[in-house]
Amino acid sequence: MFGDIFNLLGQQGPDAWFQTATQLALNIARGEDGDPNPQPVERQRLEELAPLVGRHVDALFGVSSEPVITAVNRSSLTIAALSQWKPLIEPMLASPPSMGDNLEVAANPMMAQLVSTLGPLFTGFQMGSVAGHFSERAWSLAVLPLPRIDDQRLLVVNNLANFAEAWSLDRDEVYVFALAQEFVASLVLTQPGTGDALRALLIDAVREATAAQSDLLSRLQTMINPEDLTSLMGNPESLLDGIEMPEETDATRAINAAASVLSAFFEKAAHDITEAILGPRPALVEAYQRHRRSDARGEDAAAALFGISTQGPHHDQARDFVASLSKAHGLGVFDALLRVDGLPSATELESPEVWYQRVTSSPLA
């Protein structure tokens, strides 16, 4: 039986884990309602507002860009997320977890092969589940500040409409805010320098995630006793017993500082642009912050896949960081985020003026 399984998995090629992730993610994203396409009238309204929002974004950064937006359903955002995340996850597969020094691998070649085969598939299951649930409520890829491989801009119109209805908000203000947030995020996260800086931070976070996976696979390999395997099938969650979440490290502090400031800047810029177009929108500000704290479990899980925490005191620090610098120097100071040296460190998160002095005196400024 195991020989047949190995042959089957071997025939699927090196990307079998990603195919598994895609199938699982789409199954979740379609949901109970079948994931309908956005209504033509809603898509048209989004496209009408896009050029107006785009001009404000261009003025903020002093650039000229095409204000192109694509209205999509949850499945399309899921596919886009998987494509963007794949190159960030692949290093975990290129460096397989250690099987442990105390295991007699030679004496149990079947189990060793089973674990090494299932390892990538576990990654696919995890990534697929996360991507599917990510699109349940997410508006766009802007909610997760990760480097992007292209400047494709997608908005899940049905999720925006549901948010507006749930919080009794006018749809135009939600559309303007979401457009501004995605336009700003797309511009920043597609910059080569910013992308390289984020990838460097993510390398260490991915290594820590690989270490955590090693604990899981090592435990699986030790369950070579039929009684243990029977128990595992009856209670799969027992595999996680005794495996603790890693504590905060320099790597997580670094990626969290950068990611939280990027998210806070995207939010602040979107609110300012919305206010410039439609006037003050305090209800929208409050609704979005509450949504991020209480209704964003899918986005939180997606961030955790990369060692990023979307909750915690560092987010309050990031909002204060952005608010204080924009008040003192204007929101345009954050054009430094377009450069390879623009991301703040964990120490600078607590001292905004230190970051400001560094980026304004940088040779790249």
Stockholm file with secondary structure:
# STOCKHOLM 1.0

chainA/1-365         MFGDIFNLLGQQGPDAWFQTATQLALNIARGEDGDPNPQPVERQRLEELAPLVGRHVDALFGVSSEPVITAVNRSSLTIAALSQWKPLIEPMLASPPSMGDNLEVAANPMMAQLVSTLGPLFTGFQMGSVAGHFSERAWSLAVLPLPRIDDQRLLVVNNLANFAEAWSLDRDEVYVFALAQEFVASLVLTQPGTGDALRALLIDAVREATAAQSDLLSRLQTMINPEDLTSLMGNPESLLDGIEMPEETDATRAINAAASVLSAFFEKAAHDITEAILGPRPALVEAYQRHRRSDARGEDAAAALFGISTQGPHHDQARDFVASLSKAHGLGVFDALLRVDGLPSATELESPEVWYQRVTSSPLA
#=GR chainA/1-365 SS CHHHHHHHHHHTCTTHHHHHHHHHHHHHHHTTTTCCCCCHHHHHHHHHHHHHHHHHHHHHHTCCCCCCCEEECHHHHHHHHHHHHHHHHHHHHHSCCCCCTTCCGGGCHHHHHHHHHHHHHHHHHHHHHHHHHHHHHCCSGGGSCCCCSSCCCEEEHHHHHHHHHHTTCCHHHHHHHHHHHHHHHHHHHTCHHHHHHHHHHHHHHHHHHHHHHHHHHHHHHHCCSHHHHHHHHHCGGGGGTTCCCCCCCHHHHHHHHHHHHHHHHHHHHHHHHHHHHHCCCHHHHHHHHHHHHHSCHHHHHHHHTTTCCSSSHHHHHHHHHHHHHHHHHCGGGGGGGGSTTCSCCHHHHTCHHHHHHHHHSSTTC
#=GC SS_cons         CHHHHHHHHHHTCTTHHHHHHHHHHHHHHHTTTTCCCCCHHHHHHHHHHHHHHHHHHHHHHTCCCCCCCEEECHHHHHHHHHHHHHHHHHHHHHSCCCCCTTCCGGGCHHHHHHHHHHHHHHHHHHHHHHHHHHHHHCCSGGGSCCCCSSCCCEEEHHHHHHHHHHTTCCHHHHHHHHHHHHHHHHHHHTCHHHHHHHHHHHHHHHHHHHHHHHHHHHHHHHCCSHHHHHHHHHCGGGGGTTCCCCCCCHHHHHHHHHHHHHHHHHHHHHHHHHHHHHCCCHHHHHHHHHHHHHSCHHHHHHHHTTTCCSSSHHHHHHHHHHHHHHHHHCGGGGGGGGSTTCSCCHHHHTCHHHHHHHHHSSTTC
//
